[in-house]
């Protein structure tokens, strides 16, 4: 299977990506002198990483027959003084009747199935927060 995106530049930092029959626009914020017509590529990466991790997590939970009532995520990245990415943080909030020990397994396994995580070089610090209290910390899967 091959996935494909075709991109076209429209001036400034406005880039249009066509994926299947969908259109996604990337741009930069107005305060940086651009038109703010869409997220930056790094913001889109964060959203893509978070959604990929959530999809993988849901699949692993489904296979392991672990119930999930709700899930949300926050993704952040920091830049160092040389404008290089220094860290990527991903927090997944989960509401589930399952025990934290079940979620420790799911948290570790989910990264192995996320294709976006497989493409990254810097470590991704992930924290699963189960039912608002249990915190499960994991690094990017090897």
C-alpha positions as CSV (number, residue, x, y, z in Angstrom):
1,X,0.0,0.0,0.0
2,X,1.2,3.5,-0.8
3,X,-0.1,6.7,0.6
4,X,0.4,10.0,-1.3
5,X,0.1,13.7,-0.8
6,X,0.5,16.3,-3.6
7,X,1.4,19.8,-2.5
8,X,1.3,23.2,-4.2
9,X,2.8,26.5,-3.1
10,X,0.5,29.5,-3.3
11,X,3.0,32.3,-2.2
12,X,4.3,33.3,1.2
13,X,4.2,30.2,3.3
14,X,0.7,29.1,2.1
15,X,1.0,25.5,0.9
16,X,-2.0,23.4,-0.1
17,X,-1.8,19.6,0.4
18,X,-4.2,17.4,-1.6
19,X,-4.6,14.0,0.1
20,X,-7.1,11.7,-1.6
21,X,-10.1,14.0,-2.2
22,X,-9.2,16.2,0.9
23,X,-7.4,19.5,1.0
24,X,-5.3,20.6,3.9
25,X,-3.7,24.1,4.0
26,X,-0.5,24.9,5.8
27,X,0.6,28.5,6.6
28,X,2.3,30.5,9.3
29,X,0.6,32.9,11.8
30,X,-0.2,36.5,11.0
31,X,2.2,37.7,13.8
32,X,5.0,36.1,11.8
33,X,4.0,38.1,8.7
34,X,1.9,35.4,6.9
35,X,-1.8,34.8,6.3
36,X,-2.7,32.3,9.0
37,X,-4.8,30.2,6.6
38,X,-3.8,26.9,8.3
39,X,-1.6,25.3,10.8
40,X,2.2,25.3,10.5
41,X,3.8,22.0,9.4
42,X,5.0,21.4,13.0
43,X,1.6,22.1,14.4
44,X,0.2,19.6,11.8
45,X,2.8,17.1,12.8
46,X,1.8,17.4,16.5
47,X,-1.9,16.8,15.5
48,X,-0.9,13.9,13.3
49,X,1.3,12.3,16.0
50,X,-1.4,12.7,18.6
51,X,-4.2,11.3,16.3
52,X,-1.9,8.4,15.2
53,X,-1.1,7.6,18.8
54,X,-4.8,7.8,19.8
55,X,-5.8,5.5,16.9
56,X,-3.1,3.0,17.8
57,X,-4.1,3.1,21.4
58,X,-7.7,2.5,20.6
59,X,-6.8,-0.5,18.4
60,X,-4.5,-2.0,21.1
61,X,-7.3,-1.5,23.7
62,X,-9.8,-3.1,21.4
63,X,-7.7,-6.1,20.8
64,X,-7.0,-6.5,24.5
65,X,-10.7,-6.0,25.2
66,X,-10.0,-3.0,27.4
67,X,-12.9,-0.5,27.6
68,X,-12.4,3.2,26.7
69,X,-15.1,5.7,27.6
70,X,-13.3,8.8,26.4
71,X,-9.9,9.9,25.1
72,X,-8.2,13.2,24.3
73,X,-4.7,14.3,23.8
74,X,-2.4,17.4,24.0
75,X,0.8,17.5,21.9
76,X,3.6,20.0,22.4
77,X,7.1,20.5,21.1
78,X,10.0,22.7,22.3
79,X,12.7,24.3,20.3
80,X,16.2,24.9,21.6
81,X,18.4,28.0,21.1
82,X,19.4,26.8,17.6
83,X,15.7,26.5,16.6
84,X,16.0,22.7,16.6
85,X,13.3,20.5,18.1
86,X,14.5,19.5,21.6
87,X,11.6,17.5,22.9
88,X,8.1,16.3,21.9
89,X,5.6,15.8,24.6
90,X,2.3,13.9,24.2
91,X,-0.3,13.5,26.9
92,X,-3.2,11.2,26.3
93,X,-6.1,11.6,28.7
94,X,-8.1,8.3,29.0
95,X,-11.3,7.5,30.8
96,X,-11.5,3.7,31.3
97,X,-12.8,1.2,33.9
98,X,-9.7,-0.9,33.3
99,X,-6.8,-1.0,35.8
100,X,-3.6,1.1,35.5
101,X,-1.6,-2.2,35.0
102,X,-3.7,-2.9,31.8
103,X,-3.0,0.7,30.6
104,X,0.8,0.4,31.2
105,X,0.8,-2.5,28.6
106,X,-1.4,-0.5,26.2
107,X,0.7,2.7,26.6
108,X,3.9,0.8,25.7
109,X,2.4,-1.2,22.8
110,X,0.5,1.8,21.2
111,X,3.8,3.4,20.0
112,X,4.8,0.3,18.1
113,X,1.8,0.6,15.8
114,X,1.9,4.4,15.2
115,X,3.5,5.0,11.9
116,X,4.2,8.6,12.7
117,X,6.1,7.7,15.8
118,X,8.1,5.3,13.8
119,X,9.2,8.2,11.6
120,X,10.5,10.4,14.4
121,X,14.1,10.7,15.6
122,X,13.9,12.7,18.8
123,X,12.4,10.9,21.8
124,X,8.7,11.4,22.4
125,X,7.8,11.7,26.0
126,X,4.3,10.3,26.5
127,X,2.1,10.4,29.5
128,X,-1.1,8.5,29.7
129,X,-3.4,9.9,32.4
130,X,-6.0,7.3,33.3
131,X,-9.2,8.6,34.8
132,X,-7.6,11.9,35.7
133,X,-5.2,10.4,38.3
134,X,-3.0,7.4,37.3
135,X,0.0,8.6,35.3
136,X,1.8,6.2,33.0
137,X,5.0,7.6,31.6
138,X,6.5,6.0,28.4
139,X,9.2,6.9,25.9
140,X,9.0,6.4,22.2
141,X,8.9,2.7,21.3
142,X,12.0,1.1,19.8
